[in-house]
Amino acid sequence: METTTKKRFKFPRWARNKYIISCILFGGWLIFLDRNNVLYQFQLYQEVNQLEDQKAFYLKEIEQDRQNHQDLFSSPDKLEKFAREQYMMKKDDEDIYVIPTPPDAKR
């Protein structure tokens, strides 16, 4: 009769240490299961970058609007031109005719 012995897999000695096991479990808990896990931190990092990009865009737009405002109110001629073009204002002795173009007109 032949006897076969199965070799059992043995964990290394360091892997059987209760402190190592508890540190690995604690690290896994922090990385994957905690409220501030790695995935959540990555999402927050992306959101911060997106908000910083928006901030830079709006600061640029504000500076551009300030420049336009300064240019517009620097001379009465520019202010009058803007009022006539944008708000169709007129002088007392003139008439304005607005000719609308059809929205589907192709040129």
N, CA, C and O atoms as CSV, one atom per row, in Angstrom:
chain,resi,resn,atom,element,x,y,z
A,1,MET,N,N,0.791,-1.159,0.000
A,1,MET,CA,C,0.000,0.000,0.000
A,1,MET,C,C,0.864,1.265,0.000
A,1,MET,O,O,1.788,1.436,0.794
A,2,GLU,N,N,0.515,2.098,-0.902
A,2,GLU,CA,C,1.281,3.328,-1.018
A,2,GLU,C,C,0.587,4.450,-0.259
A,2,GLU,O,O,-0.624,4.646,-0.363
A,3,THR,N,N,1.331,5.128,0.451
A,3,THR,CA,C,0.755,6.281,1.151
A,3,THR,C,C,1.262,7.559,0.488
A,3,THR,O,O,2.460,7.771,0.301
A,4,THR,N,N,0.319,8.370,0.156
A,4,THR,CA,C,0.693,9.651,-0.435
A,4,THR,C,C,0.402,10.743,0.589
A,4,THR,O,O,-0.675,10.816,1.181
A,5,THR,N,N,1.327,11.513,0.752
A,5,THR,CA,C,1.132,12.618,1.686
A,5,THR,C,C,0.992,13.900,0.876
A,5,THR,O,O,1.790,14.212,-0.007
A,6,LYS,N,N,-0.034,14.601,1.215
A,6,LYS,CA,C,-0.238,15.887,0.550
A,6,LYS,C,C,0.563,16.942,1.297
A,6,LYS,O,O,0.564,17.027,2.525
A,7,LYS,N,N,1.229,17.723,0.502
A,7,LYS,CA,C,1.957,18.812,1.125
A,7,LYS,C,C,0.993,19.973,1.329
A,7,LYS,O,O,0.324,20.414,0.394
A,8,ARG,N,N,0.934,20.444,2.521
A,8,ARG,CA,C,0.077,21.578,2.820
A,8,ARG,C,C,0.862,22.860,2.595
A,8,ARG,O,O,2.063,22.946,2.855
A,9,PHE,N,N,0.143,23.834,2.108
A,9,PHE,CA,C,0.770,25.141,1.898
A,9,PHE,C,C,0.948,25.804,3.258
A,9,PHE,O,O,0.011,25.895,4.051
A,10,LYS,N,N,2.137,26.254,3.504
A,10,LYS,CA,C,2.403,26.932,4.762
A,10,LYS,C,C,2.674,28.403,4.481
A,10,LYS,O,O,3.454,28.754,3.596
A,11,PHE,N,N,2.028,29.233,5.237
A,11,PHE,CA,C,2.294,30.666,5.122
A,11,PHE,C,C,3.677,30.955,5.690
A,11,PHE,O,O,4.133,30.287,6.618
A,12,PRO,N,N,4.332,31.953,5.125
A,12,PRO,CA,C,5.623,32.329,5.697
A,12,PRO,C,C,5.450,32.801,7.148
A,12,PRO,O,O,4.359,33.189,7.565
A,13,ARG,N,N,6.500,32.760,7.865
A,13,ARG,CA,C,6.424,33.076,9.277
A,13,ARG,C,C,5.974,34.526,9.514
A,13,ARG,O,O,5.208,34.798,10.438
A,14,TRP,N,N,6.450,35.439,8.685
A,14,TRP,CA,C,6.080,36.836,8.867
A,14,TRP,C,C,4.591,37.050,8.592
A,14,TRP,O,O,3.987,37.958,9.163
A,15,ALA,N,N,3.989,36.226,7.722
A,15,ALA,CA,C,2.570,36.361,7.391
A,15,ALA,C,C,1.688,35.804,8.489
A,15,ALA,O,O,0.488,36.076,8.506
A,16,ARG,N,N,2.233,35.054,9.379
A,16,ARG,CA,C,1.461,34.507,10.490
A,16,ARG,C,C,1.510,35.404,11.719
A,16,ARG,O,O,0.859,35.127,12.726
A,17,ASN,N,N,2.267,36.454,11.634
A,17,ASN,CA,C,2.388,37.380,12.749
A,17,ASN,C,C,1.089,38.180,12.883
A,17,ASN,O,O,0.596,38.738,11.902
A,18,LYS,N,N,0.545,38.233,14.087
A,18,LYS,CA,C,-0.742,38.903,14.288
A,18,LYS,C,C,-0.636,40.408,14.068
A,18,LYS,O,O,-1.625,41.033,13.682
A,19,TYR,N,N,0.503,40.998,14.294
A,19,TYR,CA,C,0.667,42.434,14.083
A,19,TYR,C,C,0.692,42.765,12.580
A,19,TYR,O,O,0.118,43.764,12.144
A,20,ILE,N,N,1.342,41.941,11.829
A,20,ILE,CA,C,1.379,42.139,10.373
A,20,ILE,C,C,-0.022,41.979,9.788
A,20,ILE,O,O,-0.445,42.777,8.951
A,21,ILE,N,N,-0.728,40.964,10.221
A,21,ILE,CA,C,-2.096,40.722,9.725
A,21,ILE,C,C,-2.995,41.894,10.083
A,21,ILE,O,O,-3.776,42.353,9.250
A,22,SER,N,N,-2.893,42.382,11.312
A,22,SER,CA,C,-3.754,43.506,11.712
A,22,SER,C,C,-3.379,44.776,10.951
A,22,SER,O,O,-4.266,45.559,10.611
A,23,CYS,N,N,-2.108,45.003,10.677
A,23,CYS,CA,C,-1.702,46.179,9.893
A,23,CYS,C,C,-2.219,46.087,8.456
A,23,CYS,O,O,-2.670,47.084,7.893
A,24,ILE,N,N,-2.153,44.898,7.867
A,24,ILE,CA,C,-2.659,44.714,6.503
A,24,ILE,C,C,-4.162,44.930,6.464
A,24,ILE,O,O,-4.664,45.592,5.556
A,25,LEU,N,N,-4.885,44.388,7.429
A,25,LEU,CA,C,-6.341,44.589,7.472
A,25,LEU,C,C,-6.691,46.053,7.705
A,25,LEU,O,O,-7.615,46.579,7.084
A,26,PHE,N,N,-5.961,46.709,8.591
A,26,PHE,CA,C,-6.208,48.124,8.848
A,26,PHE,C,C,-5.925,48.962,7.600
A,26,PHE,O,O,-6.690,49.868,7.268
A,27,GLY,N,N,-4.824,48.655,6.913
A,27,GLY,CA,C,-4.503,49.372,5.670
A,27,GLY,C,C,-5.556,49.140,4.596
A,27,GLY,O,O,-5.938,50.070,3.886
A,28,GLY,N,N,-6.025,47.903,4.474
A,28,GLY,CA,C,-7.099,47.611,3.506
A,28,GLY,C,C,-8.370,48.345,3.851
A,28,GLY,O,O,-9.077,48.833,2.970
A,29,TRP,N,N,-8.659,48.423,5.136
A,29,TRP,CA,C,-9.853,49.156,5.570
A,29,TRP,C,C,-9.730,50.633,5.176
A,29,TRP,O,O,-10.677,51.211,4.641
A,30,LEU,N,N,-8.585,51.235,5.434
A,30,LEU,CA,C,-8.401,52.648,5.121
A,30,LEU,C,C,-8.425,52.907,3.618
A,30,LEU,O,O,-8.966,53.920,3.175
A,31,ILE,N,N,-7.851,52.012,2.838
A,31,ILE,CA,C,-7.750,52.234,1.396
A,31,ILE,C,C,-9.089,52.026,0.697
A,31,ILE,O,O,-9.436,52.792,-0.202
A,32,PHE,N,N,-9.844,51.008,1.093
A,32,PHE,CA,C,-11.036,50.637,0.330
A,32,PHE,C,C,-12.368,50.914,1.030
A,32,PHE,O,O,-13.345,51.243,0.356
A,33,LEU,N,N,-12.440,50.797,2.323
A,33,LEU,CA,C,-13.734,50.820,2.994
A,33,LEU,C,C,-14.021,52.081,3.796
A,33,LEU,O,O,-15.173,52.320,4.158
A,34,ASP,N,N,-13.044,52.865,4.075
A,34,ASP,CA,C,-13.223,54.050,4.907
A,34,ASP,C,C,-13.987,55.130,4.153
A,34,ASP,O,O,-14.070,55.098,2.925
A,35,ARG,N,N,-14.545,56.085,4.894
A,35,ARG,CA,C,-15.295,57.173,4.276
A,35,ARG,C,C,-14.392,58.024,3.392
A,35,ARG,O,O,-14.849,58.547,2.376
A,36,ASN,N,N,-13.158,58.171,3.746
A,36,ASN,CA,C,-12.199,58.957,2.963
A,36,ASN,C,C,-11.225,58.041,2.233
A,36,ASN,O,O,-10.009,58.205,2.331
A,37,ASN,N,N,-11.769,57.083,1.506
A,37,ASN,CA,C,-10.917,56.106,0.826
A,37,ASN,C,C,-10.196,56.727,-0.366
A,37,ASN,O,O,-10.397,57.900,-0.680
A,38,VAL,N,N,-9.377,55.956,-1.010
A,38,VAL,CA,C,-8.537,56.446,-2.105
A,38,VAL,C,C,-9.387,56.920,-3.282
A,38,VAL,O,O,-9.083,57.956,-3.874
A,39,LEU,N,N,-10.430,56.196,-3.629
A,39,LEU,CA,C,-11.289,56.589,-4.746
A,39,LEU,C,C,-11.952,57.936,-4.477
A,39,LEU,O,O,-12.012,58.791,-5.360
A,40,TYR,N,N,-12.443,58.120,-3.268
A,40,TYR,CA,C,-13.083,59.382,-2.909
A,40,TYR,C,C,-12.070,60.528,-2.941
A,40,TYR,O,O,-12.390,61.622,-3.406
A,41,GLN,N,N,-10.873,60.292,-2.460
A,41,GLN,CA,C,-9.835,61.315,-2.485
A,41,GLN,C,C,-9.470,61.685,-3.925
A,41,GLN,O,O,-9.224,62.854,-4.218
A,42,PHE,N,N,-9.434,60.707,-4.814
A,42,PHE,CA,C,-9.148,60.968,-6.223
A,42,PHE,C,C,-10.258,61.810,-6.850
A,42,PHE,O,O,-9.975,62.728,-7.620
A,43,GLN,N,N,-11.517,61.510,-6.530
A,43,GLN,CA,C,-12.638,62.297,-7.043
A,43,GLN,C,C,-12.565,63.736,-6.533
A,43,GLN,O,O,-12.822,64.675,-7.286
A,44,LEU,N,N,-12.220,63.908,-5.269
A,44,LEU,CA,C,-12.084,65.253,-4.728
A,44,LEU,C,C,-10.942,66.006,-5.402
A,44,LEU,O,O,-11.057,67.203,-5.664
A,45,TYR,N,N,-9.858,65.321,-5.679
A,45,TYR,CA,C,-8.726,65.940,-6.353
A,45,TYR,C,C,-9.127,66.420,-7.753
A,45,TYR,O,O,-8.754,67.517,-8.167
A,46,GLN,N,N,-9.884,65.596,-8.474
A,46,GLN,CA,C,-10.347,65.995,-9.810
A,46,GLN,C,C,-11.307,67.185,-9.719
A,46,GLN,O,O,-11.255,68.089,-10.553
A,47,GLU,N,N,-12.170,67.185,-8.724
A,47,GLU,CA,C,-13.118,68.288,-8.566
A,47,GLU,C,C,-12.388,69.595,-8.246
A,47,GLU,O,O,-12.753,70.655,-8.756
A,48,VAL,N,N,-11.369,69.518,-7.410
A,48,VAL,CA,C,-10.575,70.710,-7.093
A,48,VAL,C,C,-9.901,71.243,-8.351
A,48,VAL,O,O,-9.901,72.452,-8.586
A,49,ASN,N,N,-9.329,70.362,-9.161
A,49,ASN,CA,C,-8.688,70.803,-10.409
A,49,ASN,C,C,-9.693,71.456,-11.343
A,49,ASN,O,O,-9.395,72.474,-11.967
A,50,GLN,N,N,-10.885,70.872,-11.441
A,50,GLN,CA,C,-11.919,71.436,-12.307
A,50,GLN,C,C,-12.341,72.816,-11.807
A,50,GLN,O,O,-12.514,73.736,-12.606
A,51,LEU,N,N,-12.506,72.965,-10.508
A,51,LEU,CA,C,-12.902,74.253,-9.945
A,51,LEU,C,C,-11.801,75.303,-10.111
A,51,LEU,O,O,-12.097,76.479,-10.322
A,52,GLU,N,N,-10.550,74.894,-10.018
A,52,GLU,CA,C,-9.455,75.840,-10.246
A,52,GLU,C,C,-9.420,76.291,-11.706
A,52,GLU,O,O,-9.133,77.455,-11.988
A,53,ASP,N,N,-9.709,75.383,-12.630
A,53,ASP,CA,C,-9.791,75.762,-14.042
A,53,ASP,C,C,-10.927,76.756,-14.275
A,53,ASP,O,O,-10.763,77.738,-14.999
A,54,GLN,N,N,-12.075,76.495,-13.659
A,54,GLN,CA,C,-13.205,77.417,-13.781
A,54,GLN,C,C,-12.862,78.777,-13.187
A,54,GLN,O,O,-13.224,79.813,-13.744
A,55,LYS,N,N,-12.168,78.770,-12.066
A,55,LYS,CA,C,-11.774,80.025,-11.428
A,55,LYS,C,C,-10.882,80.835,-12.359
A,55,LYS,O,O,-11.083,82.038,-12.526
A,56,ALA,N,N,-9.900,80.179,-12.963
A,56,ALA,CA,C,-9.000,80.873,-13.889
A,56,ALA,C,C,-9.776,81.424,-15.084
A,56,ALA,O,O,-9.523,82.544,-15.527
A,57,PHE,N,N,-10.724,80.637,-15.608
A,57,PHE,CA,C,-11.529,81.088,-16.743
A,57,PHE,C,C,-12.343,82.326,-16.374
A,57,PHE,O,O,-12.364,83.305,-17.120
A,58,TYR,N,N,-13.010,82.279,-15.226
A,58,TYR,CA,C,-13.858,83.407,-14.842
A,58,TYR,C,C,-13.042,84.640,-14.471
A,58,TYR,O,O,-13.486,85.763,-14.710
A,59,LEU,N,N,-11.863,84.454,-13.894
A,59,LEU,CA,C,-11.006,85.608,-13.630
A,59,LEU,C,C,-10.566,86.275,-14.930
A,59,LEU,O,O,-10.481,87.500,-15.014
A,60,LYS,N,N,-10.285,85.448,-15.951
A,60,LYS,CA,C,-9.923,85.997,-17.256
A,60,LYS,C,C,-11.103,86.741,-17.871
A,60,LYS,O,O,-10.933,87.811,-18.455
A,61,GLU,N,N,-12.306,86.168,-17.736
A,61,GLU,CA,C,-13.499,86.825,-18.271
A,61,GLU,C,C,-13.780,88.141,-17.543
A,61,GLU,O,O,-14.163,89.126,-18.173
A,62,ILE,N,N,-13.593,88.162,-16.235
A,62,ILE,CA,C,-13.819,89.392,-15.466
A,62,ILE,C,C,-12.846,90.472,-15.909
A,62,ILE,O,O,-13.232,91.630,-16.068
A,63,GLU,N,N,-11.590,90.103,-16.108
A,63,GLU,CA,C,-10.609,91.082,-16.555
A,63,GLU,C,C,-10.954,91.605,-17.948
A,63,GLU,O,O,-10.796,92.793,-18.229
A,64,GLN,N,N,-11.421,90.718,-18.808
A,64,GLN,CA,C,-11.822,91.140,-20.159
A,64,GLN,C,C,-13.033,92.072,-20.092
A,64,GLN,O,O,-13.091,93.062,-20.822
A,65,ASP,N,N,-13.992,91.766,-19.228
A,65,ASP,CA,C,-15.164,92.633,-19.080
A,65,ASP,C,C,-14.787,93.992,-18.493
A,65,ASP,O,O,-15.348,95.017,-18.881
A,66,ARG,N,N,-13.839,93.999,-17.559
A,66,ARG,CA,C,-13.378,95.279,-17.013
A,66,ARG,C,C,-12.745,96.135,-18.109
A,66,ARG,O,O,-12.969,97.343,-18.182
A,67,GLN,N,N,-11.958,95.487,-18.952
A,67,GLN,CA,C,-11.320,96.221,-20.053
A,67,GLN,C,C,-12.375,96.760,-21.013
A,67,GLN,O,O,-12.287,97.909,-21.448
A,68,ASN,N,N,-13.378,95.936,-21.350
A,68,ASN,CA,C,-14.457,96.397,-22.235
A,68,ASN,C,C,-15.231,97.543,-21.598
A,68,ASN,O,O,-15.592,98.501,-22.281
A,69,HIS,N,N,-15.485,97.454,-20.309
A,69,HIS,CA,C,-16.205,98.515,-19.599
A,69,HIS,C,C,-15.403,99.816,-19.626
A,69,HIS,O,O,-15.949,100.893,-19.865
A,70,GLN,N,N,-14.106,99.698,-19.377
A,70,GLN,CA,C,-13.253,100.879,-19.401
A,70,GLN,C,C,-13.215,101.489,-20.803
A,70,GLN,O,O,-13.272,102.710,-20.946
A,71,ASP,N,N,-13.119,100.657,-21.825
A,71,ASP,CA,C,-13.106,101.169,-23.201
A,71,ASP,C,C,-14.435,101.825,-23.555
A,71,ASP,O,O,-14.466,102.862,-24.217
A,72,LEU,N,N,-15.520,101.221,-23.115
A,72,LEU,CA,C,-16.852,101.720,-23.457
A,72,LEU,C,C,-17.115,103.079,-22.835
A,72,LEU,O,O,-17.634,103.974,-23.502
A,73,PHE,N,N,-16.767,103.246,-21.576
A,73,PHE,CA,C,-17.076,104.488,-20.885
A,73,PHE,C,C,-15.954,105.516,-20.969
A,73,PHE,O,O,-16.019,106.550,-20.303
A,74,SER,N,N,-14.933,105.254,-21.769
A,74,SER,CA,C,-13.839,106.214,-21.904
A,74,SER,C,C,-14.203,107.372,-22.826
A,74,SER,O,O,-13.660,108.467,-22.682
A,75,SER,N,N,-15.113,107.148,-23.769
A,75,SER,CA,C,-15.507,108.251,-24.656
A,75,SER,C,C,-17.009,108.169,-24.947
A,75,SER,O,O,-17.573,107.079,-25.048
A,76,PRO,N,N,-17.635,109.319,-25.076
A,76,PRO,CA,C,-19.084,109.330,-25.369
A,76,PRO,C,C,-19.420,108.742,-26.741
A,76,PRO,O,O,-20.512,108.208,-26.933
A,77,ASP,N,N,-18.494,108.836,-27.690
A,77,ASP,CA,C,-18.758,108.285,-29.022
A,77,ASP,C,C,-18.897,106.762,-28.970
A,77,ASP,O,O,-19.788,106.192,-29.599
A,78,LYS,N,N,-18.019,106.118,-28.224
A,78,LYS,CA,C,-18.107,104.662,-28.108
A,78,LYS,C,C,-19.369,104.245,-27.369
A,78,LYS,O,O,-19.987,103.236,-27.709
A,79,LEU,N,N,-19.751,105.011,-26.368
A,79,LEU,CA,C,-20.964,104.706,-25.614
A,79,LEU,C,C,-22.200,104.866,-26.495
A,79,LEU,O,O,-23.119,104.049,-26.431
A,80,GLU,N,N,-22.223,105.905,-27.308
A,80,GLU,CA,C,-23.348,106.108,-28.212
A,80,GLU,C,C,-23.419,104.998,-29.261
A,80,GLU,O,O,-24.504,104.512,-29.577
A,81,LYS,N,N,-22.285,104.605,-29.792
A,81,LYS,CA,C,-22.247,103.527,-30.784
A,81,LYS,C,C,-22.766,102.222,-30.175
A,81,LYS,O,O,-23.538,101.501,-30.808
A,82,PHE,N,N,-22.345,101.927,-28.964
A,82,PHE,CA,C,-22.814,100.716,-28.290
A,82,PHE,C,C,-24.322,100.762,-28.056
A,82,PHE,O,O,-25.014,99.770,-28.286
A,83,ALA,N,N,-24.835,101.903,-27.602
A,83,ALA,CA,C,-26.273,102.026,-27.336
A,83,ALA,C,C,-27.084,101.894,-28.619
A,83,ALA,O,O,-28.156,101.290,-28.611
A,84,ARG,N,N,-26.594,102.441,-29.699
A,84,ARG,CA,C,-27.317,102.337,-30.968
A,84,ARG,C,C,-27.306,100.900,-31.499
A,84,ARG,O,O,-28.322,100.418,-31.999
A,85,GLU,N,N,-26.172,100.221,-31.392
A,85,GLU,CA,C,-26.070,98.871,-31.947
A,85,GLU,C,C,-26.770,97.830,-31.086
A,85,GLU,O,O,-27.474,96.967,-31.611
A,86,GLN,N,N,-26.590,97.896,-29.789
A,86,GLN,CA,C,-27.112,96.852,-28.918
A,86,GLN,C,C,-28.567,97.081,-28.502
A,86,GLN,O,O,-29.352,96.135,-28.443
A,87,TYR,N,N,-28.919,98.319,-28.220
A,87,TYR,CA,C,-30.253,98.591,-27.686
A,87,TYR,C,C,-31.142,99.363,-28.653
A,87,TYR,O,O,-32.249,99.766,-28.298
A,88,MET,N,N,-30.661,99.567,-29.860
A,88,MET,CA,C,-31.397,100.247,-30.925
A,88,MET,C,C,-31.947,101.597,-30.473
A,88,MET,O,O,-33.087,101.945,-30.782
A,89,MET,N,N,-31.153,102.333,-29.760
A,89,MET,CA,C,-31.533,103.673,-29.332
A,89,MET,C,C,-31.340,104.627,-30.497
A,89,MET,O,O,-30.533,104.395,-31.396
A,90,LYS,N,N,-32.106,105.704,-30.452
A,90,LYS,CA,C,-32.047,106.654,-31.560
A,90,LYS,C,C,-32.124,108.066,-31.021
A,90,LYS,O,O,-32.480,108.301,-29.867
A,91,LYS,N,N,-31.782,108.987,-31.886
A,91,LYS,CA,C,-31.936,110.401,-31.554
A,91,LYS,C,C,-33.379,110.790,-31.842
A,91,LYS,O,O,-34.113,110.048,-32.495
A,92,ASP,N,N,-33.778,111.959,-31.352
A,92,ASP,CA,C,-35.170,112.379,-31.503
A,92,ASP,C,C,-35.576,112.589,-32.952
A,92,ASP,O,O,-36.732,112.339,-33.296
A,93,ASP,N,N,-34.691,113.028,-33.797
A,93,ASP,CA,C,-35.057,113.378,-35.167
A,93,ASP,C,C,-34.768,112.280,-36.186
A,93,ASP,O,O,-34.688,112.576,-37.378
A,94,GLU,N,N,-34.607,111.027,-35.767
A,94,GLU,CA,C,-34.333,109.975,-36.740
A,94,GLU,C,C,-35.238,108.771,-36.503
A,94,GLU,O,O,-35.756,108.565,-35.406
A,95,ASP,N,N,-35.411,107.989,-37.551
A,95,ASP,CA,C,-36.204,106.775,-37.489
A,95,ASP,C,C,-35.288,105.567,-37.693
A,95,ASP,O,O,-34.297,105.636,-38.419
A,96,ILE,N,N,-35.640,104.465,-37.039
A,96,ILE,CA,C,-34.864,103.237,-37.177
A,96,ILE,C,C,-35.759,102.177,-37.774
A,96,ILE,O,O,-36.888,101.975,-37.328
A,97,TYR,N,N,-35.252,101.506,-38.780
A,97,TYR,CA,C,-35.965,100.393,-39.402
A,97,TYR,C,C,-35.163,99.115,-39.178
A,97,TYR,O,O,-33.998,99.021,-39.564
A,98,VAL,N,N,-35.793,98.154,-38.561
A,98,VAL,CA,C,-35.132,96.879,-38.301
A,98,VAL,C,C,-35.671,95.866,-39.295
A,98,VAL,O,O,-36.878,95.634,-39.360
A,99,ILE,N,N,-34.790,95.272,-40.058
A,99,ILE,CA,C,-35.177,94.282,-41.047
A,99,ILE,C,C,-34.738,92.913,-40.537
A,99,ILE,O,O,-33.550,92.593,-40.575
A,100,PRO,N,N,-35.672,92.113,-40.066
A,100,PRO,CA,C,-35.272,90.794,-39.548
A,100,PRO,C,C,-34.949,89.826,-40.678
A,100,PRO,O,O,-35.572,89.868,-41.738
A,101,THR,N,N,-34.000,88.982,-40.452
A,101,THR,CA,C,-33.650,87.965,-41.433
A,101,THR,C,C,-34.286,86.654,-40.983
A,101,THR,O,O,-34.298,86.354,-39.789
A,102,PRO,N,N,-34.814,85.871,-41.919
A,102,PRO,CA,C,-35.397,84.587,-41.535
A,102,PRO,C,C,-34.317,83.679,-40.956
A,102,PRO,O,O,-33.176,83.697,-41.417
A,103,PRO,N,N,-34.669,82.891,-39.957
A,103,PRO,CA,C,-33.652,82.050,-39.312
A,103,PRO,C,C,-33.105,80.952,-40.196
A,103,PRO,O,O,-31.979,80.499,-39.986
A,104,ASP,N,N,-33.880,80.505,-41.194
A,104,ASP,CA,C,-33.418,79.432,-42.056
A,104,ASP,C,C,-32.883,79.934,-43.396
A,104,ASP,O,O,-32.721,79.149,-44.330
A,105,ALA,N,N,-32.611,81.224,-43.496
A,105,ALA,CA,C,-32.077,81.777,-44.743
A,105,ALA,C,C,-30.616,81.347,-44.894
A,105,ALA,O,O,-29.797,81.526,-43.993
A,106,LYS,N,N,-30.325,80.782,-46.049
A,106,LYS,CA,C,-28.957,80.336,-46.330
A,106,LYS,C,C,-28.315,81.301,-47.307
A,106,LYS,O,O,-28.926,81.723,-48.289
A,107,ARG,N,N,-27.097,81.633,-47.022
A,107,ARG,CA,C,-26.397,82.564,-47.897
A,107,ARG,C,C,-25.379,81.857,-48.715
A,107,ARG,O,O,-24.686,82.484,-49.516
